[in-house]
């Protein structure tokens, strides 16, 4: 559970670092790059421990899969609430296929 919480916090920082500047398109590129790097520092402060704590309980492929699913959930909320974008039905279908990938990665064969 600690790994999932840390990955979620990490992804919130990552999402703001990567996409938060889209609301500030009038700012100089070098300013948003610098701001993104500063935000990304905090992302790493949670991402690295999450992977360190989680590895062993989960394989590297499973950790990456967990991270990607969390990223999609965080980004979906972010894009609707922060960027004011519409969440469309085809996004949900695509995410459903990713959930299917999770099934295949975590299933004991």
C-alpha positions in Angstrom: 0.0 0.0 0.0 2.9 2.4 0.8 4.2 1.9 -2.8 0.8 2.8 -4.3 0.4 5.9 -2.1 3.9 7.1 -3.0 3.3 6.4 -6.7 0.1 8.4 -6.6 1.7 11.4 -4.9 4.6 11.1 -7.4 2.1 11.1 -10.3 0.3 14.2 -9.1 3.7 16.1 -9.2 4.6 14.5 -12.5 1.3 15.5 -14.1 1.7 19.1 -13.0 5.3 19.1 -14.2 4.4 17.8 -17.6 1.0 19.4 -18.3 0.4 22.2 -15.7 2.1 24.8 -17.9 -0.5 24.3 -20.6 -2.7 26.8 -18.9 0.1 29.3 -19.1 0.9 29.3 -22.8 1.7 33.0 -22.7 4.8 32.4 -20.5 8.2 32.0 -22.0 9.2 28.4 -22.7 12.4 28.6 -20.6 10.3 29.7 -17.6 7.9 26.8 -17.9 10.7 24.3 -18.5 12.5 25.6 -15.3 9.2 25.4 -13.3 8.6 21.9 -14.6 12.0 20.8 -13.6 11.5 22.1 -10.1 8.2 20.3 -9.8 9.7 17.1 -11.2 12.3 17.2 -8.4 9.5 16.5 -5.9 8.1 13.8 -8.2 11.4 12.0 -8.0 11.4 12.3 -4.2 8.3 10.1 -4.2 8.9 7.9 -7.3 12.3 6.6 -6.3 11.3 5.5 -2.8 8.1 4.0 -4.2 10.1 1.8 -6.6 12.6 1.0 -3.9 10.0 -0.1 -1.4 7.9 -1.9 -4.0 10.5 -3.9 -5.8 10.5 -7.4 -4.4 6.9 -7.3 -3.5 6.3 -6.5 -7.2 8.4 -7.2 -10.3 9.8 -4.2 -12.3 7.1 -4.8 -14.9 4.4 -4.9 -12.3 5.7 -1.6 -10.8 5.7 0.0 -14.2 2.2 -1.2 -14.8 0.9 0.1 -11.5 2.6 3.4 -12.2 0.9 3.7 -15.7 -2.5 2.9 -14.3 -2.1 5.5 -11.6 -0.9 8.0 -14.2 -4.0 7.5 -16.3 -6.3 8.0 -13.3 -4.5 11.1 -12.1 -4.2 12.5 -15.6 -7.9 11.9 -16.2 -8.9 13.8 -13.1 -6.3 16.5 -13.9 -7.4 17.0 -17.5 -11.1 17.4 -16.4 -10.6 19.5 -13.3 -7.5 21.6 -14.1 -7.5 21.8 -17.9 -11.3 21.8 -18.2 -11.2 19.2 -21.0 -14.0 16.7 -21.7 -13.6 13.1 -20.7 -14.8 11.2 -23.8 -16.1 7.7 -24.1 -13.2 6.5 -26.3 -10.8 7.4 -23.5 -12.7 5.0 -21.2 -12.5 2.2 -23.8 -8.8 2.7 -24.2 -8.3 2.7 -20.5 -10.3 -0.5 -20.4 -7.8 -2.1 -22.7 -5.0 -1.0 -20.3 -6.9 -2.7 -17.5 -6.9 -5.8 -19.6 -3.1 -5.5 -19.9 -2.9 -5.3 -16.1 -4.8 -8.6 -15.9 -2.2 -10.3 -18.1 0.8 -8.8 -16.3 -0.4 -9.7 -12.8 -1.9 -13.1 -13.6 0.1 -16.1 -12.4 0.5 -18.2 -15.5 
